Amino acid sequence: MAEKSSFMENEILEQSTIIEDLISRYVKNYCVMVDFPSKVKQIKFIASGSSYNAACLAKKFFRDIVGTDACCDYSSEFLSSPNQKVDPDALYFFISQSGETADTVEVMDIVKKAGAKTYAIVNNECSYMYENADYSMFAAAGKEESIAATKSFTACVFCAWLCALKAAQNISKDISKYMMNLQYIPRDMDETLFLEKKIDKAASFLSKYKSFPVVGYDYYYELAKEGSLKIKETSYIDSNPYALGEFIHGHVALLNHQSALIEIYSEDMGQYEKKCLKKIEDNYNPKVVAITDTKDMVKADYTIVFTKTDCQITRVLCVALVLQLLALKIAYKLKRDVDNPQGLSKVVR
């Protein structure tokens, strides 16, 4: 890659090594060595910003790997609800890069006072949340200098995935297929970095727009939310995420005035997703940047192809990398200060 010129770029490039270190730290002899409660009927994820997007991914890990009932709430929305009640039988799961996120800390205090169990994934072992949760997991991504979360986001996502595997392990579910893929994850993330030239071309195109939608489905919708947030934070472009199927229910009318669209999908998408993408193409014919693991399935002007794999966590991490690099490159084209975006700061106590 080109010479590194920002903390954000440095931190993006560190991520495969961080994931490799997390595997060494938390996986031994094909077993996940994470402290996690043995019996969990329901999980309530609480977080803000990028951590909320990580929580939404975590909810789906627990859905697909464990079959656990889970929901997500913004920390601020929890505090804003006048009728919010703490369920003493649920596990309240907090994610925060700093471990000091002001509104998330406040919710944790409320939950603990009500007697419910708490779990925290944080990137700071000396933080309030790490020290005060009933169960804590260290994301070990190292200090993040850039305002926009990159390496701390993927580290927290990976830790949440490991928690889901541990929960499955606790109820004697077979997790061997997940363990077999572990060794390939850092390699596939490194291969994603070689997409820089294609990402740079797509960024040059997108930097000419004041706004554009990002669409995805299931895990890719949660990643669309994170990608849009990164683009907003670093470039100040009004990039907004939509669930693919929901996008065609009225929101698609935006394409009457915008001709750019980011689409995130895989070759194994269902017929419904294919029909939605075809409808967008036929009715609006937008300029498309596709982030995908296949070529030529959907008409696109710029195609960024990440490694094809059946491993869901690998897909999640590789797409997150592509979106982070895309946000970085768009910001570079617009000559933004990616490490110190105007008016932004970490919202901590």
C-alpha positions in Angstrom: 0.0 0.0 0.0 1.0 3.6 -0.3 2.9 5.3 2.5 0.8 5.6 5.6 -0.2 9.2 6.3 -2.7 9.0 9.2 -3.4 7.3 12.5 -6.6 6.0 11.0 -4.8 4.3 8.1 -2.2 2.8 10.5 -5.0 1.4 12.6 -6.8 -0.1 9.7 -3.7 -1.9 8.6 -3.1 -3.4 12.1 -6.4 -5.3 12.2 -5.3 -8.7 10.9 -2.5 -8.9 13.5 -5.0 -7.9 16.2 -7.4 -10.7 15.3 -4.5 -13.1 15.2 -3.5 -12.1 18.7 -7.1 -12.4 19.9 -7.2 -16.0 18.6 -4.0 -16.8 20.5 -5.3 -15.1 23.6 -8.8 -16.7 23.7 -8.6 -20.0 21.8 -6.7 -23.0 23.1 -6.9 -26.5 21.7 -10.0 -25.7 19.7 -11.8 -24.4 22.7 -12.9 -20.8 23.4 -11.4 -19.7 26.7 -13.7 -16.9 27.5 -15.4 -16.2 30.8 -19.1 -16.4 30.0 -22.2 -17.3 32.1 -23.2 -20.9 31.7 -27.0 -20.3 31.4 -28.3 -17.4 29.4 -31.9 -17.2 28.3 -32.0 -13.7 26.9 -29.4 -11.1 26.1 -30.0 -7.3 25.9 -27.2 -5.5 24.1 -26.6 -1.9 25.0 -24.2 0.4 23.2 -23.7 3.7 21.2 -22.1 4.7 17.9 -19.9 2.1 16.3 -20.3 -0.1 19.4 -24.0 -0.3 18.7 -23.3 -1.6 15.2 -21.0 -4.2 16.7 -23.8 -5.1 19.1 -26.2 -5.6 16.2 -23.7 -8.0 14.6 -23.3 -9.7 18.0 -27.1 -10.2 18.3 -27.0 -12.1 15.0 -24.0 -14.2 16.1 -26.0 -15.3 19.1 -29.1 -15.9 16.9 -27.3 -18.1 14.4 -24.7 -19.9 16.5 -26.5 -20.3 19.8 -30.2 -19.7 19.2 -30.3 -17.2 22.0 -33.0 -14.6 22.2 -31.3 -11.2 21.9 -32.2 -7.5 21.3 -30.2 -4.3 20.9 -30.9 -0.8 22.4 -29.0 2.4 22.0 -27.7 3.6 25.4 -29.4 6.9 24.9 -32.7 5.4 24.0 -32.6 3.2 27.1 -32.1 6.4 29.2 -34.8 8.3 27.3 -37.6 5.7 27.7 -39.7 6.7 30.7 -41.1 3.1 31.1 -37.8 1.3 30.7 -37.6 -1.7 33.0 -34.6 -3.9 33.8 -35.3 -7.6 33.4 -33.4 -9.3 36.3 -33.3 -12.6 34.3 -31.6 -11.1 31.2 -27.9 -10.7 30.7 -27.1 -7.0 29.8 -24.3 -7.0 27.4 -22.4 -3.7 27.0 -19.9 -2.9 24.2 -17.7 0.2 24.4 -14.3 0.9 22.9 -13.2 3.2 25.7 -15.1 1.5 28.5 -16.1 5.0 29.6 -18.8 5.9 27.2 -21.0 8.3 29.2 -24.5 7.1 28.4 -23.5 3.4 28.3 -21.9 3.7 31.8 -25.1 5.3 33.1 -27.2 2.4 31.8 -24.8 -0.1 33.3 -25.2 1.5 36.7 -29.0 1.4 36.4 -28.9 -2.3 35.4 -26.5 -3.3 38.2 -28.6 -1.4 40.8 -31.6 -3.4 39.6 -29.8 -6.7 40.2 -29.3 -7.9 36.6 -26.1 -9.5 35.4 -23.8 -7.5 33.2 -21.2 -8.3 30.6 -18.7 -5.8 29.0 -16.5 -6.0 26.0 -14.1 -3.0 26.1 -10.8 -2.0 24.7 -9.5 -0.6 28.0 -8.7 -2.8 30.9 -8.5 0.2 33.3 -12.0 1.5 32.4 -15.0 1.8 34.6 -17.0 -0.7 32.6 -14.3 -3.4 32.5 -13.8 -3.1 36.3 -17.5 -3.0 37.3 -19.2 -5.5 35.0 -19.9 -9.0 36.4 -18.1 -10.4 33.4 -15.5 -8.5 31.3 -13.6 -9.2 28.1 -10.6 -7.2 26.9 -10.7 -6.4 23.1 -6.9 -5.8 23.1 -6.8 -3.7 20.0 -4.3 -1.2 21.5 -4.9 2.6 21.9 -6.9 4.1 19.1 -5.6 7.6 18.2 -8.0 8.3 15.4 -11.5 9.5 16.4 -13.2 7.1 14.0 -13.3 3.5 15.4 -11.7 1.0 13.1 -9.5 -1.6 14.8 -11.4 -1.3 18.1 -14.7 -2.0 16.1 -13.4 -5.2 14.5 -11.8 -6.4 17.7 -15.0 -5.9 19.6 -17.0 -7.7 16.9 -14.6 -10.6 16.9 -14.7 -10.8 20.7 -18.5 -10.9 20.6 -18.3 -13.7 18.0 -16.1 -15.6 20.4 -18.6 -15.0 23.2 -21.3 -16.6 21.0 -19.1 -19.6 20.4 -18.4 -19.9 24.2 -22.1 -19.8 24.9 -22.6 -22.6 22.3 -19.8 -24.5 23.9 -21.5 -24.1 27.3 -24.6 -25.9 26.0 -22.5 -28.6 24.3 -23.1 -27.4 20.7 -20.5 -28.5 18.1 -18.4 -25.5 17.2 -15.7 -27.4 15.3 -16.6 -25.9 11.9 -16.0 -22.4 13.3 -12.7 -23.5 14.9 -11.4 -25.0 11.6 -11.7 -21.6 9.9 -9.8 -19.6 12.6 -6.4 -19.9 11.0 -7.5 -18.4 7.7 -9.2 -15.2 9.1 -6.0 -13.0 9.4 -4.8 -14.2 6.0 -8.1 -13.3 4.3 -8.1 -9.9 6.0 -4.6 -9.3 4.7 -5.7 -10.2 1.2 -8.5 -7.6 1.5 -5.8 -4.9 1.7 -4.7 -5.8 -1.8 -8.0 -4.4 -3.0 -6.7 -0.9 -2.4 -6.5 0.1 -6.1 -10.1 -0.8 -6.8 -11.2 0.8 -3.5 -9.3 4.0 -4.5 -11.1 4.2 -7.8 -14.5 3.7 -6.2 -13.6 6.4 -3.6 -12.6 8.9 -6.3 -16.0 8.4 -7.9 -18.0 8.6 -4.6 -16.2 11.7 -3.4 -18.0 13.7 -6.1 -21.3 13.1 -4.4 -22.8 15.0 -1.5 -24.9 12.0 -0.5 -25.6 8.4 -1.4 -27.3 5.3 0.1 -25.6 2.1 1.2 -27.8 -1.0 1.1 -27.2 -4.5 2.5 -29.2 -7.3 4.1 -28.8 -9.3 7.3 -25.1 -9.0 8.5 -24.4 -6.7 5.5 -27.1 -4.3 6.7 -25.4 -3.9 10.0 -22.1 -3.4 8.1 -23.8 -0.8 5.9 -24.7 1.1 9.1 -21.1 1.1 10.2 -19.7 2.0 6.8 -22.1 4.9 6.5 -21.1 6.1 9.9 -17.4 6.0 8.9 -18.1 7.9 5.8 -20.0 10.6 7.6 -17.4 10.9 10.4 -14.5 11.2 8.1 -15.8 12.9 4.9 -19.0 14.6 6.1 -20.9 13.1 3.2 -24.6 12.3 4.0 -24.3 8.5 3.5 -27.2 6.6 4.8 -27.7 2.9 5.3 -30.8 0.9 4.4 -31.9 -2.7 4.7 -32.0 -3.9 1.1 -35.7 -5.0 1.1 -36.8 -2.0 3.1 -35.0 0.4 0.7 -37.4 -0.5 -2.1 -40.4 0.5 0.1 -40.2 4.2 -0.8 -36.6 5.1 0.1 -35.5 4.0 -3.4 -37.1 7.2 -4.7 -33.9 9.0 -3.6 -32.4 7.6 -6.7 -34.5 9.9 -8.8 -32.1 12.6 -7.7 -29.0 10.6 -6.8 -27.3 8.3 -9.2 -24.8 6.6 -6.8 -25.4 3.6 -4.6 -23.2 1.2 -2.6 -24.5 -2.4 -2.6 -23.2 -5.1 -0.3 -24.0 -8.7 -1.1 -22.7 -12.2 -1.5 -23.1 -14.8 -4.3 -25.2 -16.9 -2.0 -27.9 -14.2 -1.5 -31.5 -15.4 -1.8 -33.9 -14.9 -4.6 -35.6 -12.1 -2.7 -32.4 -10.1 -2.5 -31.7 -10.7 -6.2 -35.2 -9.5 -7.0 -34.6 -6.3 -5.0 -31.3 -5.5 -6.7 -32.8 -6.2 -10.1 -35.7 -3.9 -9.4 -33.4 -1.1 -8.4 -31.4 -1.6 -11.6 -34.4 -1.8 -13.9 -36.3 1.2 -12.4 -33.4 3.6 -11.6 -30.2 2.4 -13.3 -27.9 4.0 -10.7 -24.2 4.1 -10.7 -23.3 1.2 -8.5 -20.3 0.5 -6.3 -20.6 -3.2 -5.4 -18.9 -4.8 -2.4 -19.2 -8.5 -3.0 -17.5 -11.9 -3.2 -18.5 -12.5 -6.8 -18.2 -10.8 -10.2 -20.9 -9.9 -12.7 -23.9 -11.2 -10.8 -25.3 -7.7 -10.5 -24.5 -4.8 -12.9 -22.0 -2.5 -11.2 -19.8 0.3 -12.3 -17.2 -0.4 -9.6 -16.8 -3.8 -8.1 -14.7 -4.6 -5.0 -14.5 -8.4 -4.6 -13.5 -9.7 -1.2 -12.5 -13.3 -0.4 -15.2 -15.9 -1.0 -15.8 -18.0 2.1 -18.5 -19.8 4.0 -17.1 -18.4 7.3 -19.5 -15.6 8.4 -17.0 -13.8 10.7 -14.5 -13.7 7.9 -17.0 -12.0 5.6 -17.9 -9.6 8.3 -14.3 -8.6 9.1 -13.3 -8.3 5.4 -16.4 -6.2 4.4 -15.7 -4.0 7.5 -12.1 -3.5 6.2 -13.3 -2.6 2.7 -15.8 0.0 4.1 -13.1 1.5 6.4 -10.7 1.8 3.5 -13.4 3.3 1.3 -14.2 5.9 4.0 -10.5 6.7 4.4 -9.9 7.1 0.7 -13.0 9.3 0.2 -11.8 11.5 3.0 -8.3 11.7 1.5 -9.8 12.7 -1.9 -11.7 15.5 -0.1 -8.6 16.5 1.9 -10.3 15.9 5.3 -8.4 15.4 8.5 -9.4 11.8 9.2 -7.8 11.7 12.6 -9.6 14.8 13.9 -12.9 15.2 12.2 -14.4 18.7 12.7 -16.6 18.9 15.8 -16.2 15.2 16.8 -14.6 13.7 19.9 -14.9 10.5 22.0 -18.1 10.9 24.1 -16.8 9.7 27.5 -17.4 10.5 31.1 
